[in-house]
């Protein structure tokens, strides 16, 4: 524990003295109260209210459907396996980045409180895909090593992992302008790109099966993950925007252009992934409309970062907005309340 975080003092921490990052010696990172960033605390409370475990969801119908030789075409099985193969390790990459990189640099206690909750949720998501893969008797080696065997998945994961490498460099100092810009790039890489763009092709693909009441248990879990990831992404973008507001010199025009190019390159990688997963159309999905959806999602992320939209794409899957925005309603799989909450918080 560093001197800047903990030392003998009768000077009490005030909310006004807190910052998101690079707090001075008068601020103790162990003191949650007084809370300055109420939005961060509210994200933590929302996460706690949305507790779930994959093993609570029955996979019986999924197993029956998957074992049926006529249950899925070869192309449908291909895209389902590619989706599982990407998610199986991508969630681990996000969790490792949180623990190894983000948590050590963010020294605000209310933000750290949410980061701890998010790290737990990432572990639940990893558990989810282990549970799905095991339930369907898929080849575990194939699924969990796919990110090193399939080029389109490897390129996405490598693009995100490069952000972690950049801020784990011991020569990088987050108190410098360059170091802080490097850290913001990491946050963009994981919250905006990985969780906010890369995951959404998989969400729309799997939930398309759910709309036909196929793989209902799997799709129910995917929907819960979507809810978690939406909160993760929104927290991350609020985190980025607050850091920029407190350090406006980092948000110079040349840096904005770099961030725009960084995200646009991610969209290109996601296009390649769509082509690999969907060589032919299925379930009303094809490469063209999946690419359009990726661009639509990317434009929404640009807007949240107060950057200009780059694509002007329309949403080809308006039903996805309904899934994301659904509140305390029975989902389209007809299984359970999707605004999953712990018993004490659940409203009927």
C-alpha positions in Angstrom: 0.0 0.0 0.0 1.5 3.4 -1.0 2.0 6.4 1.3 -0.4 8.4 -0.9 -3.2 6.0 0.0 -2.7 5.4 3.7 -0.9 7.4 6.4 -1.4 8.9 9.9 -3.4 12.1 9.7 -6.1 14.0 11.6 -7.1 15.7 8.4 -10.4 14.1 7.3 -11.2 13.3 3.7 -13.9 15.6 2.1 -15.9 14.8 -1.0 -14.5 17.8 -2.8 -11.0 16.6 -2.3 -11.6 13.4 -4.2 -10.7 12.7 -7.8 -11.2 9.6 -10.0 -7.4 9.1 -10.5 -4.1 10.5 -9.2 -5.5 11.6 -5.8 -3.0 13.5 -3.6 -1.7 12.5 -0.2 -4.7 14.1 1.6 -7.1 11.5 0.1 -7.2 8.0 1.5 -8.3 5.4 -1.1 -9.7 3.2 1.7 -12.4 5.8 2.7 -15.6 5.2 0.8 -17.5 8.0 2.7 -18.1 10.8 2.0 -19.1 9.7 -1.5 -18.4 12.2 -4.3 -19.3 10.2 -7.4 -22.8 9.0 -6.6 -23.2 7.6 -10.1 -20.4 5.1 -9.4 -22.1 4.0 -6.1 -25.4 3.7 -7.9 -23.8 1.4 -10.5 -22.6 -0.8 -7.6 -26.0 -0.9 -6.1 -27.6 -1.8 -9.5 -25.0 -4.6 -9.9 -25.8 -6.0 -6.4 -29.5 -6.0 -7.1 -28.9 -8.0 -10.3 -27.3 -11.1 -8.8 -27.7 -14.4 -10.6 -25.9 -17.7 -11.2 -25.8 -19.7 -14.4 -26.6 -23.0 -12.6 -30.0 -21.5 -11.6 -31.0 -21.8 -15.3 -32.2 -25.2 -16.6 -30.4 -26.4 -19.7 -32.6 -29.5 -20.3 -34.4 -28.2 -23.4 -31.1 -26.9 -24.8 -29.6 -30.3 -24.4 -32.6 -32.0 -26.1 -32.5 -29.5 -29.0 -28.7 -29.7 -29.5 -28.7 -33.5 -29.5 -31.4 -33.6 -32.2 -29.5 -34.2 -35.5 -32.2 -32.1 -37.2 -32.3 -29.4 -34.5 -29.7 -27.1 -36.2 -28.2 -26.8 -39.6 -24.4 -27.0 -40.0 -24.2 -23.3 -40.5 -26.2 -22.6 -37.4 -24.0 -24.9 -35.3 -21.0 -23.1 -36.8 -22.1 -19.6 -35.6 -23.2 -20.9 -32.2 -19.8 -22.5 -31.6 -18.0 -19.3 -32.8 -20.0 -17.2 -30.4 -19.2 -19.5 -27.5 -15.6 -19.7 -28.5 -15.2 -15.9 -28.5 -17.1 -15.3 -25.2 -15.4 -18.2 -23.4 -12.2 -16.3 -23.0 -13.1 -12.7 -23.8 -14.8 -12.5 -20.4 -11.5 -13.6 -18.8 -9.6 -11.0 -20.7 -11.9 -8.3 -19.4 -11.6 -9.6 -15.8 -7.8 -9.8 -15.9 -7.6 -6.2 -17.3 -9.8 -5.0 -14.4 -7.7 -6.7 -11.7 -4.3 -6.3 -13.2 -4.5 -2.8 -14.8 -7.6 -0.7 -14.1 -8.0 -1.3 -10.3 -4.4 -0.4 -9.5 -4.7 3.0 -11.3 -8.2 4.1 -10.3 -7.7 5.1 -6.7 -11.2 6.5 -6.0 -13.0 4.2 -3.5 -16.5 4.4 -4.8 -15.3 3.5 -8.3 -13.2 0.7 -6.9 -16.3 -0.6 -5.1 -18.0 -1.0 -8.5 -14.8 -2.5 -10.1 -14.9 -5.2 -7.5 -18.5 -6.0 -8.3 -17.7 -6.0 -12.0 -14.8 -8.4 -11.5 -17.1 -10.8 -9.7 -19.6 -10.5 -12.6 -16.9 -11.3 -15.1 -16.2 -14.4 -13.2 -19.9 -15.4 -13.3 -19.8 -14.8 -17.1 -16.8 -17.2 -17.5 -18.6 -19.7 -15.3 -21.7 -19.3 -17.6 -19.9 -20.4 -20.7 -18.2 -23.3 -18.9 -21.7 -24.3 -17.8 -23.1 -24.0 -21.3 -20.3 -25.8 -23.0 -20.4 -28.6 -20.4 -24.2 -28.9 -20.6 -24.2 -29.3 -24.4 -21.2 -31.7 -24.2 -19.2 -29.5 -26.5 -15.5 -30.1 -26.9 -14.0 -28.0 -24.1 -10.6 -27.8 -25.6 -12.0 -26.5 -28.9 -14.2 -23.9 -27.2 -11.7 -22.5 -24.8 -8.8 -22.5 -27.2 -10.7 -21.1 -30.1 -9.4 -17.6 -29.5 -5.9 -18.9 -30.4 -7.1 -21.0 -33.4 -9.5 -18.8 -35.3 -7.9 -15.8 -36.7 -10.9 -13.5 -36.6 -11.3 -14.1 -32.9 -7.6 -14.0 -32.2 -7.4 -10.5 -33.8 -10.2 -9.1 -31.7 -8.7 -10.5 -28.4 -5.2 -9.4 -29.3 -6.5 -5.9 -30.1 -8.0 -5.6 -26.6 -5.0 -7.2 -24.8 -2.6 -4.7 -26.3 -4.4 -2.1 -24.1 -3.5 -4.0 -21.0 0.1 -4.4 -22.1 0.3 -0.6 -22.6 -0.5 0.4 -19.1 1.3 -2.5 -17.3 4.5 -1.0 -18.6 6.3 0.1 -15.5 7.7 3.2 -17.3 4.2 4.6 -17.9 3.2 7.2 -15.3 -0.6 8.0 -15.1 0.3 11.4 -13.6 1.8 12.5 -17.0 -0.4 13.5 -19.9 1.0 10.7 -22.0 0.4 8.1 -19.3 -3.2 9.3 -18.7 -4.0 9.2 -22.4 -2.6 5.7 -22.5 -4.9 4.7 -19.6 -8.0 6.3 -21.2 -7.2 4.3 -24.4 -7.2 1.1 -22.2 -10.6 2.1 -20.8 -11.9 2.7 -24.3 -10.5 -0.6 -25.5 -12.3 -2.6 -22.9 -15.4 -0.7 -22.0 -16.3 0.8 -25.4 -14.8 -1.7 -27.8 -14.7 -5.1 -26.1 -17.8 -4.8 -24.0 -19.6 -2.2 -26.1 -19.0 -3.4 -29.7 -17.2 -6.8 -29.8 -19.8 -8.5 -27.5 -22.9 -7.3 -29.4 -22.5 -9.4 -32.5 -22.7 -12.4 -30.2 -25.7 -11.0 -28.3 -27.7 -10.3 -31.4 -26.8 -13.7 -32.9 -27.8 -15.8 -29.9 -30.9 -13.8 -29.0 -32.1 -14.4 -32.6 -32.2 -18.1 -31.7 -34.0 -17.2 -28.5 -36.7 -15.4 -30.5 -37.5 -18.8 -32.0 -37.5 -20.5 -28.6 -34.3 -22.3 -29.5 -31.6 -22.9 -26.9 -33.8 -21.1 -24.3 -31.6 -21.7 -21.3 -28.5 -20.5 -23.1 -30.3 -17.4 -24.4 -31.7 -16.6 -21.0 -28.2 -16.5 -19.7 -27.0 -14.5 -22.6 -29.7 -11.9 -21.9 -28.5 -11.7 -18.3 -25.0 -11.1 -19.5 -26.2 -8.5 -21.9 -27.8 -6.6 -18.9 -24.6 -6.9 -16.9 -22.5 -5.7 -19.9 -24.7 -2.7 -20.5 -24.1 -1.6 -17.0 -20.4 -2.2 -17.3 -20.2 -0.2 -20.5 -22.2 2.7 -19.1 -20.0 2.8 -16.0 -16.9 2.7 -18.1 -18.0 5.6 -20.4 -19.0 7.7 -17.4 -15.6 6.9 -15.9 -13.8 8.0 -19.1 -15.9 11.2 -19.4 -15.3 12.1 -15.8 -11.5 11.6 -16.1 -11.5 13.8 -19.2 -13.6 16.5 -17.4 -11.1 16.5 -14.5 -8.1 16.4 -16.9 -9.3 18.4 -20.0 -5.8 18.8 -21.4 -5.7 15.1 -22.4 -8.7 15.5 -24.7 -6.9 17.4 -27.5 -7.9 17.2 -31.1 -5.1 14.9 -32.2 -6.0 12.5 -29.3 -9.7 12.5 -30.3 -8.7 11.6 -33.8 -6.6 8.7 -32.5 -9.5 7.4 -30.4 -11.8 7.6 -33.4 -9.3 5.6 -35.5 -8.9 3.2 -32.6 -12.6 2.4 -32.5 -13.0 2.4 -36.3 -10.3 -0.3 -36.6 -12.2 -2.3 -34.0 -15.3 -2.1 -36.2 -13.2 -3.4 -39.2 -12.1 -6.4 -37.0 -15.7 -7.0 -36.1 -16.7 -6.9 -39.7 -14.1 -9.7 -40.4 -15.5 -11.7 -37.5 -19.0 -11.4 -38.9 -17.8 -12.6 -42.3 -16.1 -15.6 -40.6 -19.2 -16.5 -38.5 -21.8 -15.8 -41.2 -20.6 -16.9 -44.6 -24.3 -17.4 -45.4 -27.4 -15.9 -43.9 -29.4 -17.6 -41.2 -32.4 -16.6 -39.0 -32.9 -13.3 -40.8 -29.2 -12.5 -40.2 -26.6 -12.0 -42.8 -23.2 -10.4 -43.0 -24.6 -7.1 -44.4 -27.1 -6.4 -41.7 -24.8 -7.6 -38.9 -22.1 -5.2 -40.2 -24.7 -2.4 -40.3 -25.7 -3.2 -36.7 -22.0 -3.1 -35.6 -21.7 0.4 -37.2 -25.0 1.5 -35.6 -23.7 0.4 -32.1 -20.3 2.1 -32.8 -22.0 5.4 -33.6 -23.9 5.2 -30.3 -20.5 4.7 -28.5 -19.0 7.7 -30.3 -21.9 9.9 -29.2 -21.5 8.8 -25.6 -17.9 9.9 -25.8 -19.0 13.2 -27.3 -17.3 12.4 -30.6 -19.0 12.7 -34.0 -20.8 9.7 -35.5 -18.8 8.0 -38.2 -21.3 5.8 -40.0 -24.8 7.0 -39.9 -26.1 3.5 -39.9 -29.7 2.5 -39.0 -30.5 -0.2 -36.5 -31.5 -3.4 -38.5 -32.6 -5.1 -35.4 -35.0 -2.8 -33.5 -36.0 -5.7 -31.3 -32.6 -5.6 -29.7 -33.4 -2.2 -28.2 -36.5 -3.7 -26.7 -34.5 -6.5 -25.1 -32.0 -4.1 -23.6 -34.6 -1.7 -22.3 -37.0 -4.3 -21.0 -37.8 -3.7 -17.3 -39.3 -6.4 -15.0 -41.2 -8.1 -17.8 -41.4 -11.7 -18.9 -38.8 -12.2 -21.6 -39.5 -13.7 -25.0 -38.2 -17.1 -24.0 -41.2 -17.3 -21.5 -38.9 -18.5 -18.7 -38.5 -16.0 -15.9 -38.4 -12.4 -15.0 -35.4 -10.9 -16.9 -34.9 -7.9 -14.6 -33.1 -10.5 -12.3 -32.9 -9.3 -8.8 -32.2 -10.8 -5.4 -35.3 -11.9 -3.5 -35.3 -8.8 -1.2 -35.3 -6.4 -4.0 -37.5 -8.2 -6.5 -40.8 -6.4 -7.4 -43.7 -8.4 -8.8 
